[in-house]
Amino acid sequence: MAIVKMKKVTVVAMAEDKQSVLDDLMWLSAVDVSPLSEKLEDENLASLVSTDSVSQSVDDINGKISILSQALKTYRQYSKEKRSFFTPYQVLNRSDFEAFPDKEEKLLSNAGNSLRASSELNTTKSEENRIDVLFQRLLPWKTLPFRLNEPVSDKADYFFGSIPVKTDISSVTEGVIDEESGEKAAAWTGVLSKDKEYSYNLVICLAGQEKQLVTALSDIGFSKISFPDLNGTVEQNLEILAERKEELADKREVLLKQIARYSEDLSEAEKAIDILSNNARLTGVREKLLNTQSAFILQGWTPEDRVDEVGALLEKYGAFFCAEDPLDEDEPPIKLKNAKIIQPFEPVTEMFALPTYRGLDPNFMVAPFYFLFFGMMLSDAGYGLLLAIGGFLILKFTNIRGSMRNMVKMFAICGISTVVWGFLFGTFFGDAVGVIASTFFGSSLTLPPLWFDPVNDPITLLIVSFVVGFIHILVGLGLKMFMLIRDGHYFSAIFDVGCWMLLLIGIPVVLFSTPVGIALIAVGAVGLILTQGRDKKGILGKIIGGVGSLYGITGYMSDILSYSRILALGLSAGVIGSVFNKLGSLGGANIIGVILFIVIFAVGHLLNLALSTLGAYVHASRLQFIEFFSKFYESGGRKFDEFGIQLKYTELGQ
Amino acid sequence: MFLTFLTSGMPSSVGGQVPQAVEAASEAIGSNAFAFLESGLFWGFLGAALCALLAFIGSARGVNIAGEAAAGLVTEDPSMFGKIVIIENLPATQAIYGLLIAFVAVSKLGLFAPELSEVTLLQGALLFLACMPMGIVGLISAIYQGRTAAATISILTKNPNETSKCILITAMVETFAIFALLISFLLVNFIIK
């Protein structure tokens, strides 16, 4: 339960050892390297030392990573190896890093080729689509006897188009009058083909009359179709297109085979990306160092218990090494260290903000209360079992790691709390036991609550929620007091925090022993009135400040009332579960009823589990952040970001 | 004239919807067509229906507002879908709470029992009032929560890893729907034992 103590380490080593010192430090993963470049602002120093300019080489490496990452997407799509949550990570060893430069060129050229092939594949596919569409559009005109975009003869022209199948166009063409000559337009019409909706018509007319005919025809739904880019007859065009289609299909097959062959690189590419991104870090860190002509300086933070390892490593190189305690003006990075059972709850605190180095790691108190609140809010033994068993199975059989793994662990642990509260309140998938027993077996069996049933007795749970919340807030004040005493602010500890604690404790005590309670409240209130105005000027100001501070009681009241959400969420989880049971049981005790029940039960409870778990997660967090942390928490630390191997697709070998 | 029209039309049209409720109500009707207003059951069912109705409308709008923002982000980065869909659905809880209160209210009125309960006018009117916090707060808070969700989705466009913070910010609005749920539940629970 603590924030790990840090030492500030300074290393001075020979320039020729730089690469190997940094490499070893990266594999040790124990130092958070601080950038020293700001020291260059000092002109005297700037004339003596310099930093490496590495952005060019880092960019080079990142360029390679981006090519490989893009290729990886293609590989995943076409490779026979599939990646899922159940695939174990590949093992990456230090020897892989050393052997990598030999493989790099091959991998990169394969990646580039596969990207080119896949982009060509896309072009081929879209070309195939285009041809398909054109083919379909041409097909109705297969029997057109003329060459496209050429007149029939000097005097005759033709056009064609589609029209809804029931319309007869010959009656319209006969009525068209030629504007120039004033005579009837001469037109011959014929149907080339038909489908369900349209008939496909050819119209042969005198040259120059096309426009008028088209205008007249379009009134009855005729739409003229033309293929301006094509020559020759439709049949010839169809043949060419069919040939082209076959060519493209062959090309596609070839490309797919090529890509599939490149995709065998999948594992190697994953390894390569991890190796390259660590190389980028290894190169990038040099920017944080200072160089003299023959030596370099590195400064950073190391957890106290790992200082010796760092020292031993550097001794090999005969480097200068010292580890100092942080000065008052230093802000060391934060690394939390908690018992195994507390650790899964760390992300909750981290989501809010890390503590300051001289503050307090609240996780040892966040964990038990989170556990308690989550269980009370979800409060269903069935859901708790699903969470705990499901979480355990996920941890056991999938490859999730890092913060997701912690999260799953936390839900699994909270599942246990949920089971306990579920039995205390007598809920197992809502009132499933009672509903199943009475609907299908006609018995009056129910799951009796070990404590009480909140649906029948919500006020008791409301009071329990307030009591738990009250304790939570007192613990928060207690932590504040602890921090003040630890830092030597005894006066503040007694009056700013102690008086409030007395006053707050007095309120429930009144219910049991009125004089004692009133005495506690009075002592607390008088203490506050006398001390809380101490920063104000003048007697009047001090008194007003003191009395005014009592207004803070409203804050505590609203904090405590906020814990009523425990009741509300607990009820909503239980009652919604029961609603689904009720709906499911409406089918009665027959085969259809049983099937209906199973379906509604499964879908409904899954939905309720998801919603209620999200609700419990969010609101148990909120109670920590707003009601609890506001009492004592000093946040704002920077996370300890050690210079070490980081892997995305692989895991380190032993 | 207008009144006669109402008196002839009203009972039969309502009777088509909720036969039992109106049967109970129509005993008291006699010649007065508005007598169903004096039925406790009428007010109780009206409260339950409004509670569900308002909360459902609110959630629909809330999820819609969040969904529009979500669609924008998913267009840019389809891999965010899993995270986004959680945030998009946060304003859906009000509908569930509305359903919950409506369900508790109608079971208090005996909808799932062999016979409808005996409910006085006062009890019915109180039940109506008891449903209102959840209905009205559900309607409004879901819409506001939808807007908050849309705003947090724009956080995600810049910082894809801050999902849990976005969920928390959005869930803060829900606090008030939870309080409404709580007060409605307590009221509904105590009006008819």
Chai-1 contact restraints between the chains, C-beta under 6 A:
chainA,res_idxA,chainB,res_idxB,connection_type,confidence,min_distance_angstrom,max_distance_angstrom,comment,restraint_id
A,M351,B,S164,contact,1.0,0.0,6.0,A-B,restraint_1
A,S564,B,L182,contact,1.0,0.0,6.0,A-B,restraint_2
A,R565,B,I178,contact,1.0,0.0,6.0,A-B,restraint_3
A,A568,B,I178,contact,1.0,0.0,6.0,A-B,restraint_4
A,A568,B,L181,contact,1.0,0.0,6.0,A-B,restraint_5
A,A568,B,L182,contact,1.0,0.0,6.0,A-B,restraint_6
A,L571,B,F185,contact,1.0,0.0,6.0,A-B,restraint_7
A,S572,B,L100,contact,1.0,0.0,6.0,A-B,restraint_8
A,V575,B,L100,contact,1.0,0.0,6.0,A-B,restraint_9
A,I576,B,L100,contact,1.0,0.0,6.0,A-B,restraint_10
A,V579,B,F103,contact,1.0,0.0,6.0,A-B,restraint_11
A,V618,B,I167,contact,1.0,0.0,6.0,A-B,restraint_12
A,V618,B,A171,contact,1.0,0.0,6.0,A-B,restraint_13
